[in-house]
Amino acid sequence: MPKPKGMLAMNYPLPVYKKVNTDCPFTFVFNSLSSIEVQSNCFFSMSYPSMKAKVYMSYFNLNEHKIDDLYRDFNARLMEHTKQEARIQESSYENIIQKKYGRFFEITSNAPSNLHYLVTDQKNHFISGVLFFSATPNYDSLFPAIQYVKNDLRQLTESLAWH
């Protein structure tokens, strides 16, 4: 008798967040399940070895870059990873008092990257990120991991402090 098709059940531990301090003009908390690697230009990556996933984050000083150009580049990269039949679910984060405005874009198809992210204060700072897996894109199978990382990015955004 043939085996029925099924999906891999992935369970992840509850996140434990810790603060990262860098020489960059921001601080945030990250999940201890991941590891952070910060470059000298304040670009950084969060690696999730157990998921074979990595979030690549880019920081831009808005005194040196035009925000319209950064939004245009972000949208162009988002469209590169999107097939015509793919749906993009967008959610946002806003904290006017702390001047943090974030957007999450989840591509609900077998795209090379299913999660794109940005956060800015719209005056001095702009951070964008993209999630990649070292696996064949299969949205249904990767869904639990995508949601886990998306939750971590929300926590990063809520804890983000500009300097």
Backbone torsions as a table, in degrees:
resi	resn	phi	psi	omega
1	MET	NA	129.7	-178.4
2	PRO	-69.6	149.3	177.3
3	LYS	-75.9	140.8	176.4
4	PRO	-71.8	150.4	177.5
5	LYS	-68.8	143.4	178.9
6	GLY	-149.9	168.1	178.6
7	MET	-109.1	152.9	177.5
8	LEU	-66.8	127.8	177.6
9	ALA	-87.9	117.9	-179.2
10	MET	-112.0	125.5	175.1
11	ASN	-121.0	133.3	-178.1
12	TYR	-118.9	150.4	179.0
13	PRO	-67.2	156.8	174.9
14	LEU	-60.9	137.4	-177.4
15	PRO	-70.0	143.7	171.5
16	VAL	-120.3	118.8	-173.8
17	TYR	-98.4	142.6	175.0
18	LYS	-135.5	154.1	-175.2
19	LYS	-83.1	139.8	174.1
20	VAL	-108.5	133.8	176.0
21	ASN	-116.5	129.7	-179.8
22	THR	-134.1	178.5	173.5
23	ASP	-85.1	5.3	-178.9
24	CYS	-80.5	163.1	-177.9
25	PRO	-80.7	36.4	178.2
26	PHE	-161.0	157.8	171.7
27	THR	-134.4	160.4	179.8
28	PHE	-164.1	171.9	172.8
29	VAL	-105.3	152.3	178.1
30	PHE	-138.6	160.7	-178.2
31	ASN	-72.7	130.7	-179.9
32	SER	-67.4	-13.0	174.2
33	LEU	-69.7	-23.2	179.2
34	SER	-101.3	169.2	173.4
35	SER	-125.4	147.0	-177.2
36	ILE	-107.8	136.4	173.4
37	GLU	-127.2	115.8	-178.1
38	VAL	-105.6	132.8	176.6
39	GLN	-94.4	168.7	-176.3
40	SER	-65.0	-25.6	-179.6
41	ASN	-90.3	13.8	-179.8
42	CYS	69.9	13.6	166.0
43	PHE	-77.6	147.2	179.9
44	PHE	-150.4	165.5	177.2
45	SER	-134.6	148.0	174.2
46	MET	-115.2	118.5	-179.1
47	SER	-102.5	138.6	175.9
48	TYR	-120.4	84.8	-175.7
49	PRO	-57.9	-38.8	-177.9
50	SER	-66.4	-22.3	179.4
51	MET	-102.3	-7.3	-173.1
52	LYS	56.6	46.6	-176.6
53	ALA	-128.2	153.0	177.3
54	LYS	-147.7	134.0	174.8
55	VAL	-104.2	120.9	177.7
56	TYR	-98.1	123.0	-176.7
57	MET	-117.4	137.3	179.6
58	SER	-120.2	134.3	177.9
59	TYR	-110.4	137.3	177.1
60	PHE	-131.7	133.5	174.6
61	ASN	-84.3	122.7	-176.1
62	LEU	-75.1	-4.5	171.1
63	ASN	-78.8	-17.9	-178.7
64	GLU	-111.3	-14.7	-177.5
65	HIS	-132.3	147.6	177.4
66	LYS	-86.4	129.8	-177.1
67	ILE	-61.6	-35.2	178.4
68	ASP	-62.3	-39.3	177.7
69	ASP	-65.7	-39.8	179.9
70	LEU	-66.1	-42.2	176.2
71	TYR	-62.7	-42.1	179.7
72	ARG	-62.7	-44.9	177.7
73	ASP	-63.7	-42.1	179.1
74	PHE	-60.0	-48.5	-179.4
75	ASN	-64.5	-36.2	178.2
76	ALA	-64.7	-43.1	178.0
77	ARG	-65.2	-38.7	178.1
78	LEU	-61.3	-44.4	-179.3
79	MET	-69.0	-30.5	176.4
80	GLU	-60.8	-34.4	-176.4
81	HIS	-90.3	1.4	-175.4
82	THR	-110.3	130.2	171.4
83	LYS	-83.6	159.8	-177.4
84	GLN	-60.4	-34.7	-177.5
85	GLU	-85.6	-1.9	-177.4
86	ALA	-77.8	148.2	173.4
87	ARG	-101.4	145.2	175.9
88	ILE	-116.9	120.8	175.6
89	GLN	-97.5	125.4	-178.4
90	GLU	-111.6	137.4	171.8
91	SER	-135.0	160.0	-175.8
92	SER	-134.3	164.5	177.8
93	TYR	-134.9	137.0	179.2
94	GLU	-144.0	129.8	172.9
95	ASN	-135.6	96.1	-174.2
96	ILE	-65.4	-38.6	-178.1
97	ILE	-62.6	-44.3	-179.6
98	GLN	-90.2	1.7	178.5
99	LYS	55.6	56.8	177.1
100	LYS	-128.3	125.0	-179.8
101	TYR	-130.8	113.6	-176.3
102	GLY	-120.6	153.7	176.0
103	ARG	-138.6	138.0	178.7
104	PHE	-118.3	133.6	178.4
105	PHE	-124.1	117.4	179.7
106	GLU	-110.8	120.2	179.2
107	ILE	-90.1	118.9	-173.5
108	THR	-96.6	56.7	174.9
109	SER	-153.4	-176.9	-179.4
110	ASN	-81.2	65.8	-178.2
111	ALA	-92.4	158.2	177.2
112	PRO	-59.8	-31.9	176.9
113	SER	-138.4	123.9	-176.0
114	ASN	-95.6	-6.6	-176.2
115	LEU	-137.5	123.4	175.6
116	HIS	-123.4	147.9	-167.4
117	TYR	-148.9	147.0	170.4
118	LEU	-149.4	152.9	173.8
119	VAL	-147.0	140.3	-177.5
120	THR	-151.2	162.6	169.3
121	ASP	-102.4	-0.5	178.1
122	GLN	67.7	7.1	-179.5
123	LYS	-129.3	-46.3	-174.5
124	ASN	-123.8	-27.6	-170.1
125	HIS	-130.4	146.7	177.7
126	PHE	-149.0	123.4	177.6
127	ILE	-123.8	131.5	174.9
128	SER	-126.9	154.6	-178.5
129	GLY	-149.4	159.4	178.7
130	VAL	-145.0	140.2	-177.7
131	LEU	-101.7	129.5	175.6
132	PHE	-125.5	145.9	173.7
133	PHE	-113.3	145.9	173.0
134	SER	-88.9	60.7	-178.0
135	ALA	-155.7	161.1	176.0
136	THR	-64.4	130.8	-178.9
137	PRO	-61.1	120.6	173.7
138	ASN	-146.6	96.3	-172.5
139	TYR	-54.2	-44.4	-177.6
140	ASP	-60.7	-42.3	-179.8
141	SER	-73.9	-34.3	-177.3
142	LEU	-85.1	-10.5	-175.2
143	PHE	-48.7	-49.7	-179.9
144	PRO	-59.8	-40.3	179.7
145	ALA	-68.5	-39.2	178.6
146	ILE	-61.2	-44.4	-179.6
147	GLN	-66.1	-37.6	178.7
148	TYR	-62.7	-47.4	-180.0
149	VAL	-68.1	-38.6	178.1
150	LYS	-59.7	-40.7	176.4
151	ASN	-62.3	-40.7	177.2
152	ASP	-63.4	-38.8	178.5
153	LEU	-68.0	-34.6	175.0
154	ARG	-64.5	-42.2	178.0
155	GLN	-63.5	-42.1	177.2
156	LEU	-58.3	-45.9	-178.1
157	THR	-64.3	-44.4	-179.5
158	GLU	-65.2	-33.3	-177.6
159	SER	-91.2	-10.5	-176.4
160	LEU	-58.9	131.3	175.8
161	ALA	-127.6	124.0	177.7
162	TRP	-81.3	146.8	176.7
163	HIS	-118.9	NA	NA
